[in-house]
Structure formats: structure tokens, C-alpha cells
């Protein structure tokens, strides 16, 4: 009897030990889960704080560009850049008028064809692509509009040309038959915000200058060299362009593209590209944002935010 009682007590004691161990394991798992949650919450809050800091620095960069351009009254005439510090962060700002790019809605077809040719398309293909771009934005007549729509259907596309202005440069990819690689190469050199059929030769990239109808390699090199020597001497620059000068303007524009690179000093970097429209002095706001595009970069050495805190 006594033996059975001792055996029962040992079994109960063993059960208690197992229960206690099980509870300890559960508590350890709960503590680990809670610690993981706290760590991730701290990391998320830190990243959110970094995002807010970067956005504030980008806004500051845009405000400084608007102030400079309004103070100098040089709207879109010449590009510029500057850098400033804010705590551990370094902010690099570059700005350039949109007239440096070819306007998909206003540029003549021959200028668009010149860009496609400068980017590697054959002359016949470039002219055909430019014709399709012109047909996308505006048909010449009803018959031409119907013929172009039929060409899209024949190509197996379930849409036709817009027959109206491009709202965004990305829509260039929808134009029938344009190679994807060519569109990607063209995007850095086109816009829908210039509002002018010509380009500003003082700001335009070499690829845009090469796109000017009648441009030769000799004229291009001479123009680039002149622009390097005297960036604000538009008269001397246009004189070197010959017949190509018909496609350039010495006028600026109120649409300006601002690129802001923010290095937060902890391995986190952001790049933001904004197009702003500057207003007149009597407007209630100095500018309006036309487009805003963000990109984020991280170096491989960046540690989780929770470890930096």
C-alpha cells in the first residue's frame, strides 16, 4: 500500500515537472515572439522616420530651386545644381528646364524621328515610328484616324491611338510597333510638360542635340564645345547649328525638372525626380507639382534600424 502511494506521488511530481517545463517553454516562445515583434516595430518606426526626414529634405530642395529661379527670373534658361547639409544628411539638387527635352505633344515629327535615329533606329524606321507618334497624339483627318485604328487592330492590339495629347511619357510604350528597348532609351529625353515645339540648346542633352534635323557630327561637337566654353552665349551657340537652329529656342519655360538625391548618412539614400510649374508673382503659390517620382537605394552594409538605435 505504501509502495503504491509513493509511486502515485512520483507520478504526480513528474506530471508537475512536465507541466512546469511546458509552461516555461511556452513563456520562452511568447517572450521570443514579443521580442521579434518589438524589434520589427522599432525597425518599421525607424524606417518611417527616415522616410519622413527624406521627404522633408526633398521638399526643402524643391523650395530652394523655386526661390532661386524666381529670384533670378531665369525660368528654364540654364541648368543648375547645389548641395546642402542637414545634420548627418547630405542633399544634392540638380534642376533643368523641361525645354531641354523633346515634347511628345508639340515637337514636329521630324524632330522625334531624329531622336529615334540618334538612339539607334534606322532612318526609315525612325521616320515610321515618328509618324505613328504623331498619329497617336492627333489624326490629320477622319480617314487617317480610322486607318490608324485599323492598323492597331491588325496588329492584335485591343486599343487604338489616343487621338489626343500624351498625358505621360510612359504612354509612348503603347504606340504601335515601337520597340521596347527604343522606348526605354528615349524616355530620358522626352517630356509632356515643355509646351514648346523646339528645344533649348543651352540645356539639351547631346542626344537631343544630335536629334535636330540637319545636325552633323561636326556641328554637334562644335556646339558642345561652344556650350562648354560659354554656357550662356546662346547667340554663338545657335550660329553653329546652321539649319538645325530652326528646331531650337532661346526661350525658357516655367516647367522645371528637379532631381534631389538625399544621403541620410546611415547608408540609406533616396532619389526623387519632380517636375514643377513656376507661377507668376501675383499667384497665391510659387509653384505647382506636375509629377513626382521616388526611387530608394540601400548599400549592402546597412544594418537593420533596430541595431542602429
Phi and psi in degrees as a GROMACS rama.xvg file:
@    title "Ramachandran Plot"
@    xaxis  label "Phi"
@    yaxis  label "Psi"
@TYPE xy
-62.74  -38.2181  UNK-2
-63.1829  -40.3582  UNK-3
-66.1861  -38.1435  UNK-4
-63.728  -43.2649  UNK-5
-64.7454  -39.0378  UNK-6
-63.6658  -39.9714  UNK-7
-64.9701  -41.0308  UNK-8
-64.076  -39.1291  UNK-9
-63.612  -39.1337  UNK-10
-65.8466  -42.2033  UNK-11
-63.5382  -42.0386  UNK-12
-61.9716  -41.6974  UNK-13
-62.9722  -39.5138  UNK-14
-63.0763  -41.7861  UNK-15
-62.6933  -42.9221  UNK-16
-60.3911  -45.0952  UNK-17
-61.8829  -43.655  UNK-18
-62.0796  -43.7696  UNK-19
-62.7147  -44.2369  UNK-20
-61.4451  -39.1412  UNK-21
-65.4331  -42.9549  UNK-22
-63.8812  -38.9223  UNK-23
-64.7978  -39.8702  UNK-24
-63.5857  -42.1701  UNK-25
-64.1064  -42.6502  UNK-26
-64.1668  -39.4778  UNK-27
-63.4059  -42.7569  UNK-28
-63.9236  -41.5634  UNK-29
-63.8683  -41.4268  UNK-30
-63.9791  -40.8103  UNK-31
-65.2398  -42.0021  UNK-32
-62.4253  -43.2007  UNK-33
-63.9906  -41.6872  UNK-34
-63.2019  -40.915  UNK-35
-62.5897  -42.2382  UNK-36
-63.2009  -45.2407  UNK-37
-62.2878  -43.6989  UNK-38
-61.4133  -45.1438  UNK-39
-69.2206  -35.4672  UNK-40
-64.5658  -43.7973  UNK-41
-61.6009  -41.9548  UNK-42
-63.6934  -43.1288  UNK-43
-64.3295  -40.9923  UNK-44
-65.4943  -39.0346  UNK-45
-64.5332  -43.2073  UNK-46
-64.4902  -39.5612  UNK-47
-62.4965  -41.4273  UNK-48
-62.6381  -40.1941  UNK-49
-63.5883  -39.9376  UNK-50
-63.1972  -44.4203  UNK-51
-63.3134  -40.3163  UNK-52
-62.7017  -45.3563  UNK-53
-63.2352  -41.7585  UNK-54
-62.3811  -39.9546  UNK-55
-65.4352  -38.9052  UNK-56
-69.0933  -38.0029  UNK-57
-62.4446  -46.1283  UNK-58
-59.538  -40.1285  UNK-59
-62.683  -40.6266  UNK-60
-61.9429  -42.9935  UNK-61
-64.6586  -42.4406  UNK-62
-61.0931  -40.605  UNK-63
-66.6969  -38.1619  UNK-64
-62.5402  -48.3532  UNK-65
-59.5745  -40.1878  UNK-66
-63.9262  -46.3068  UNK-67
-60.1402  -47.9372  UNK-68
-67.3567  -38.7356  UNK-69
-69.8574  -34.601  UNK-70
-69.6974  -38.3223  UNK-71
-87.6809  -14.1182  UNK-72
57.6725  33.2868  UNK-73
-113.997  84.113  UNK-74
-84.0178  105.135  UNK-75
70.1013  18.9419  UNK-76
-83.1897  -43.6989  UNK-77
-137.343  147.524  UNK-78
-76.138  167.041  UNK-79
-158.815  168.953  UNK-80
-157.59  154.569  UNK-81
-159.414  166.056  UNK-82
-134.736  143.864  UNK-83
-144.195  159.795  UNK-84
-107.259  146.999  UNK-85
-142.76  97.8863  UNK-86
64.3787  -127.698  UNK-87
-83.4161  -7.71229  UNK-88
-87.8617  143.066  UNK-89
-115.535  129.145  UNK-90
-118.956  121.906  UNK-91
-111.583  126.353  UNK-92
-122.285  132.09  UNK-93
-129.276  142.75  UNK-94
-140.359  150.088  UNK-95
-155.952  136.705  UNK-96
-64.1143  147.205  UNK-97
-68.6438  -14.8844  UNK-98
-70.295  -6.38351  UNK-99
-71.6195  -15.1067  UNK-100
-109.13  163.278  UNK-101
-86.3336  124.237  UNK-102
-81.4138  117.903  UNK-103
-62.9926  -24.1558  UNK-104
-93.3058  -19.6219  UNK-105
-118.925  -24.6777  UNK-106
-67.2924  143.056  UNK-107
-66.6236  155.613  UNK-108
-59.0951  -34.806  UNK-109
-67.2278  -29.8558  UNK-110
-72.6025  -39.4845  UNK-111
-66.383  -39.494  UNK-112
-62.6786  -38.5544  UNK-113
-61.7761  -37.5468  UNK-114
-65.9683  -46.2575  UNK-115
-60.5711  -39.1166  UNK-116
-67.8679  -40.758  UNK-117
-64.2367  -25.4736  UNK-118
-94.1476  7.59177  UNK-119
118.295  -8.46203  UNK-120
-76.2138  149.541  UNK-121
-68.0295  158.381  UNK-122
-58.5803  -47.3459  UNK-123
-62.4534  -41.7481  UNK-124
-65.6268  -41.5535  UNK-125
-61.4049  -42.2337  UNK-126
-64.8542  -39.6252  UNK-127
-66.5456  -43.2326  UNK-128
-61.6993  -42.6342  UNK-129
-65.0966  -36.9751  UNK-130
-62.564  -39.6509  UNK-131
-68.1648  -36.2754  UNK-132
-62.8211  -45.3481  UNK-133
-63.282  -37.8199  UNK-134
-69.6527  -31.5864  UNK-135
-64.5037  -43.5103  UNK-136
-81.4199  -26.7589  UNK-137
-169.018  120.432  UNK-138
-79.6187  146.866  UNK-139
-72.678  -34.4378  UNK-140
-158.313  175.356  UNK-141
-62.3368  -41.5969  UNK-142
-63.2859  -42.0867  UNK-143
-65.9671  -37.4384  UNK-144
-63.1185  -44.9462  UNK-145
-66.998  -37.6892  UNK-146
-65.8946  -39.6477  UNK-147
-68.7742  -40.5481  UNK-148
-62.5265  -38.7657  UNK-149
-64.9223  -35.159  UNK-150
-64.9513  -36.4562  UNK-151
-66.75  -41.1534  UNK-152
-65.1078  -40.8005  UNK-153
-64.4117  -28.1846  UNK-154
-81.5427  1.42673  UNK-155
82.1907  15.9573  UNK-156
-91.0346  140.674  UNK-157
-92.8091  23.4228  UNK-158
-147.17  164.654  UNK-159
-120.086  -176.254  UNK-160
-64.3646  153.171  UNK-161
-67.9677  -34.1973  UNK-162
57.6978  38.8329  UNK-163
-165.326  174.445  UNK-164
-62.7054  149.187  UNK-165
-65.7786  124.506  UNK-166
-81.159  -19.7337  UNK-167
-155.44  146.192  UNK-168
-63.8163  -25.6649  UNK-169
-61.3891  -21.564  UNK-170
-68.9188  -13.1245  UNK-171
-57.1667  -30.3835  UNK-172
-67.0597  -17.1678  UNK-173
-86.4368  -13.0081  UNK-174
-66.1395  132.077  UNK-175
-56.7012  126.837  UNK-176
82.1098  -3.02659  UNK-177
-74.3497  125.304  UNK-178
-61.075  139.126  UNK-179
-58.4104  -41.9046  UNK-180
-64.193  -36.4695  UNK-181
-68.0058  -40.7752  UNK-182
-61.3064  -44.626  UNK-183
-60.5326  -39.7626  UNK-184
-69.8198  -28.9645  UNK-185
-81.2794  -27.996  UNK-186
-55.2495  -37.944  UNK-187
-68.7592  -7.79074  UNK-188
-117.654  6.84872  UNK-189
-124.247  162.074  UNK-190
-152.304  169.282  UNK-191
-123.935  11.5003  UNK-192
-113.731  -4.76294  UNK-193
-66.9128  -48.9644  UNK-194
78.1776  7.50942  UNK-195
-126.584  144.53  UNK-196
-74.8818  -20.6782  UNK-197
-99.3219  175.488  UNK-198
-120.595  155.659  UNK-199
-88.0218  111.207  UNK-200
-67.8186  -21.5881  UNK-201
-73.1174  -21.4057  UNK-202
-115.024  -21.5835  UNK-203
-62.9125  144.866  UNK-204
-67.2969  156.465  UNK-205
-53.6009  -35.427  UNK-206
-63.7343  -34.4524  UNK-207
-73.0649  -41.7244  UNK-208
-62.4928  -38.5358  UNK-209
-65.0203  -23.5093  UNK-210
-77.3289  -14.707  UNK-211
-61.9542  127.418  UNK-212
-55.6534  135.07  UNK-213
85.032  -0.176719  UNK-214
-74.6304  132.262  UNK-215
-108.971  164.417  UNK-216
-63.5729  -36.3933  UNK-217
-64.9171  -44.3805  UNK-218
-64.7361  -39.3933  UNK-219
-62.0601  -49.0027  UNK-220
-63.265  -39.2721  UNK-221
-65.8742  -40.1193  UNK-222
-66.1227  -42.0698  UNK-223
-65.3029  -38.9367  UNK-224
-66.5336  -42.1707  UNK-225
-63.2217  -41.3866  UNK-226
-65.3086  -33.844  UNK-227
-68.5131  -38.8023  UNK-228
-73.42  -47.9626  UNK-229
-133.018  80.8908  UNK-230
-61.8427  -21.0586  UNK-231
-104.302  5.22124  UNK-232
-91.8332  81.1708  UNK-233
-68.2812  -31.7232  UNK-234
-63.2423  -45.8073  UNK-235
-66.5714  -36.0222  UNK-236
-66.54  -49.1094  UNK-237
-66.5059  -28.6541  UNK-238
-64.6499  -29.9835  UNK-239
-79.0261  -13.5902  UNK-240
-83.8548  -13.645  UNK-241
61.0751  -134.125  UNK-242
-66.3699  -20.6576  UNK-243
-68.5215  -17.1766  UNK-244
-63.6831  -17.5322  UNK-245
-65.2769  -17.6052  UNK-246
-106.582  10.9957  UNK-247
-119.821  160.452  UNK-248
-130.931  149.526  UNK-249
-98.017  1.56904  UNK-250
-86.3521  150.161  UNK-251
-91.7861  -158.858  UNK-252
-160.613  161.102  UNK-253
-89.1562  -5.56844  UNK-254
-90.3719  124.84  UNK-255
-130.862  135.514  UNK-256
-97.2841  125.754  UNK-257
-116.776  126.702  UNK-258
-112.472  123.382  UNK-259
-119.561  116.796  UNK-260
-102.565  123.854  UNK-261
-115.452  122.929  UNK-262
-109.476  109.823  UNK-263
-75.1612  -4.62716  UNK-264
84.2237  5.46669  UNK-265
-125.799  18.2793  UNK-266
96.6575  -13.6137  UNK-267
-89.8949  128.868  UNK-268
-132.137  145.988  UNK-269
-130.028  152.169  UNK-270
-130.106  128.721  UNK-271
-127.481  133.836  UNK-272
-118.627  122.011  UNK-273
-126.121  138.716  UNK-274
-108.52  124.396  UNK-275
-117.398  153.382  UNK-276
-114.261  115.093  UNK-277
-78.0961  140.811  UNK-278
-104.21  171.828  UNK-279
-74.0436  167.276  UNK-280
-61.6817  -32.0638  UNK-281
-86.5749  3.83675  UNK-282
-78.5966  156.041  UNK-283
-72.9813  -26.5036  UNK-284
-119.809  145.335  UNK-285
-72.6806  -25.8504  UNK-286
-160.385  167.359  UNK-287
-130.828  141.317  UNK-288
-81.3212  124.342  UNK-289
-94.0897  -34.7856  UNK-290
-154.035  155.513  UNK-291
-147.123  123.218  UNK-292
-134.013  129.891  UNK-293
-112.409  144.539  UNK-294
-135.308  147.485  UNK-295
-126.196  136.971  UNK-296
-123.237  147.117  UNK-297
-135.612  138.194  UNK-298
-81.7369  158.448  UNK-299
-67.2579  -21.4507  UNK-300
-82.9664  -4.92556  UNK-301
-65.4449  128.365  UNK-302
-91.6216  158.215  UNK-303
-56.0985  147.116  UNK-304
-57.8561  -32.049  UNK-305
-63.6767  -26.7143  UNK-306
-81.1131  -22.2665  UNK-307
-81.0051  -19.1849  UNK-308
